[in-house]
Amino acid sequence: MLTQIVFAQEEPTKTKAFTTKHQFFLNLNYHYNFGDNFLSKANSPSFAGIGIQYNMLKLNNFKAGIAYDFMNYKVTDKALGGNLNSTNYNSLALKIQYEQNLNSEWTVEPYTGIGQVMIQQRSNGSGYGSFYGTSYYLGANVTHKLTDRFSVYSGINYNFTSYNVKTAKEFEDFFQRSNQLQFSLGIIFTIPKKP
């Protein structure tokens, strides 16, 4: 008598390393500028700026996205900042985040990024001139998941910006560089993956 024994083994479910993860961020932010530079010494930021971010790619725990930030500054020292009323700060950056889940609701996401900054000077409601710079970001967000679609978060980041401004040698450090901390508070809308 022959007995045939068949062992069935379930194959482990494989998780794709590279996926799409669509997330939309909206935040209010505050800029704290420090050091001996034109943003710190001659300008004062508004109560709050606005920021948006769109993440679209995920590789293991790493996420990639693009971010835009806007802040309006009031010129406080016209002897240093020029005969202007306000300065608009615009930045567009590529950011790489690392998603570290603490539990099912809380996540810490350190990130780094690089982007371009445009400083637009304004006087009496019209543009006076613009200049550009390259900004380097290092920061982290703490996220609290409310539902599969909605989360709230707060974050802080440091950025160093080097501006393309032609000026006298003795003023290069003052006008060509800035140091900044940004504090943000916002919401995240996530598009859940299809089952």
C-alpha positions as CSV (number, residue, x, y, z in Angstrom):
1,M,0.0,0.0,0.0
2,L,1.4,3.3,-1.1
3,T,0.6,6.4,0.9
4,Q,1.3,9.8,-0.7
5,I,1.8,12.7,1.6
6,V,1.7,16.1,0.2
7,F,3.0,19.1,2.2
8,A,1.6,22.4,1.3
9,Q,3.6,25.4,2.2
10,E,2.4,29.0,1.8
11,E,4.8,31.3,0.1
12,P,5.5,34.4,2.2
13,T,3.9,37.6,0.9
14,K,6.5,39.8,-0.7
15,T,6.4,43.5,-0.1
16,K,7.4,45.6,-3.0
17,A,10.5,47.7,-2.2
18,F,9.6,50.4,-4.7
19,T,6.0,51.7,-4.7
20,T,4.0,54.9,-5.2
21,K,2.7,56.6,-2.1
22,H,0.7,59.8,-2.8
23,Q,0.7,62.2,0.1
24,F,-0.3,65.9,0.1
25,F,1.0,68.2,2.8
26,L,-0.4,71.6,3.8
27,N,1.2,73.7,6.5
28,L,1.6,77.0,8.2
29,N,5.2,77.8,9.0
30,Y,7.3,80.4,10.8
31,H,10.8,81.4,9.8
32,Y,13.5,82.2,12.4
33,N,16.5,83.8,10.8
34,F,19.8,84.1,12.7
35,G,23.4,85.3,12.1
36,D,24.7,88.4,10.4
37,N,22.7,88.4,7.1
38,F,20.1,90.5,5.4
39,L,17.1,88.3,6.3
40,S,18.0,88.3,10.0
41,K,19.1,92.0,10.3
42,A,16.9,93.9,7.9
43,N,13.7,91.9,7.6
44,S,11.0,90.5,9.9
45,P,8.8,87.5,8.9
46,S,5.0,87.6,8.9
47,F,3.1,85.7,11.6
48,A,2.9,82.7,9.3
49,G,3.9,81.6,5.9
50,I,2.3,78.7,3.9
51,G,3.8,75.5,2.6
52,I,2.7,72.6,0.4
53,Q,4.3,69.3,-0.4
54,Y,3.6,66.3,-2.6
55,N,5.2,63.0,-2.1
56,M,4.8,60.4,-4.8
57,L,7.5,57.7,-4.5
58,K,8.5,55.3,-1.8
59,L,11.5,52.9,-1.6
60,N,11.3,50.8,1.5
61,N,11.0,53.5,4.2
62,F,12.3,56.3,2.1
63,K,9.9,58.8,0.5
64,A,10.6,61.4,-2.2
65,G,8.6,64.6,-2.9
66,I,8.6,68.2,-3.9
67,A,7.8,71.1,-1.6
68,Y,7.0,74.8,-2.0
69,D,7.1,77.4,0.7
70,F,6.1,81.1,0.8
71,M,6.8,83.7,3.4
72,N,6.3,87.5,3.3
73,Y,8.8,89.7,5.2
74,K,8.5,93.3,6.3
75,V,11.6,95.3,5.7
76,T,12.6,96.7,9.1
77,D,15.9,98.4,8.4
78,K,15.9,100.3,5.1
79,A,19.5,101.4,5.6
80,L,20.4,97.7,5.2
81,G,17.6,96.3,3.2
82,G,17.1,99.1,0.7
83,N,14.2,101.6,0.3
84,L,11.7,98.7,0.1
85,N,8.5,97.8,1.9
86,S,8.6,94.0,1.8
87,T,10.4,90.9,0.8
88,N,8.8,87.7,-0.6
89,Y,10.6,84.4,0.1
90,N,9.7,81.6,-2.3
91,S,11.3,78.1,-2.2
92,L,10.9,75.0,-4.3
93,A,12.7,71.9,-3.1
94,L,13.2,68.2,-3.5
95,K,12.9,66.4,-0.2
96,I,13.9,62.8,0.9
97,Q,12.2,61.6,4.0
98,Y,12.7,58.4,6.1
99,E,9.5,57.0,7.6
100,Q,10.1,55.6,11.1
101,N,6.9,54.2,12.6
102,L,6.9,54.4,16.4
103,N,3.5,52.6,16.6
104,S,0.3,52.4,14.6
105,E,-0.4,56.2,15.1
106,W,2.9,58.0,15.6
107,T,5.7,58.4,13.1
108,V,9.0,60.3,13.1
109,E,10.3,61.4,9.7
110,P,13.7,62.9,9.5
111,Y,14.4,64.4,6.1
112,T,17.0,66.2,3.9
113,G,16.5,68.3,0.8
114,I,17.9,70.7,-1.7
115,G,16.1,73.5,-3.5
116,Q,16.0,76.9,-5.1
117,V,15.0,80.1,-3.3
118,M,13.8,83.2,-5.0
119,I,13.9,86.5,-3.0
120,Q,11.5,89.1,-4.5
121,Q,11.8,92.6,-3.2
122,R,8.7,94.8,-3.4
123,S,8.0,98.5,-2.9
124,N,4.6,100.2,-3.1
125,G,2.8,97.1,-4.3
126,S,5.1,96.4,-7.3
127,G,8.2,94.2,-7.8
128,Y,11.5,95.9,-7.5
129,G,13.9,93.1,-8.2
130,S,14.6,89.4,-7.6
131,F,17.6,87.2,-6.9
132,Y,18.0,83.4,-6.4
133,G,19.9,81.0,-4.2
134,T,20.4,77.3,-3.4
135,S,19.1,76.0,-0.1
136,Y,20.1,72.9,1.8
137,Y,17.6,71.4,4.3
138,L,17.9,69.1,7.3
139,G,14.9,68.5,9.5
140,A,12.3,66.2,11.0
141,N,8.5,65.8,11.3
142,V,6.4,64.1,14.0
143,T,3.2,62.8,12.5
144,H,0.0,61.6,14.3
145,K,-2.3,59.4,12.2
146,L,-6.0,60.2,12.6
147,T,-7.4,58.0,9.9
148,D,-6.1,56.1,6.9
149,R,-6.4,59.3,4.9
150,F,-5.7,62.1,7.4
151,S,-2.8,62.9,9.7
152,V,-1.6,66.0,11.5
153,Y,2.1,66.9,11.9
154,S,4.6,69.3,13.3
155,G,8.1,69.8,12.1
156,I,11.3,71.8,12.4
157,N,14.1,72.2,9.9
158,Y,17.4,74.1,9.5
159,N,18.3,75.4,6.1
160,F,21.4,77.1,4.8
161,T,21.0,79.2,1.7
162,S,23.7,80.6,-0.6
163,Y,22.5,83.4,-2.8
164,N,23.7,84.5,-6.2
165,V,24.1,88.2,-5.4
166,K,26.9,90.5,-6.8
167,T,28.0,92.9,-4.1
168,A,31.2,94.4,-2.6
169,K,33.6,92.0,-1.1
170,E,33.0,93.2,2.5
171,F,29.2,92.6,2.1
172,E,29.4,89.1,0.5
173,D,28.7,87.2,3.8
174,F,25.8,89.5,4.6
175,F,24.0,89.3,1.3
176,Q,25.1,85.9,-0.1
177,R,24.2,83.6,2.8
178,S,21.5,83.0,5.3
179,N,20.8,80.6,8.2
180,Q,17.2,79.8,9.0
181,L,15.1,77.6,11.3
182,Q,11.6,76.8,10.0
183,F,8.8,75.6,12.3
184,S,5.7,74.1,10.7
185,L,2.3,72.8,11.7
186,G,0.0,71.1,9.2
187,I,-2.1,68.3,7.8
188,I,-1.4,65.4,5.5
189,F,-3.8,63.8,3.1
190,T,-2.8,60.2,2.0
191,I,-4.4,58.3,-0.9
192,P,-4.7,54.7,0.4
193,K,-3.3,51.9,-1.7
194,K,-5.7,49.9,-3.7
195,P,-6.3,46.4,-2.1
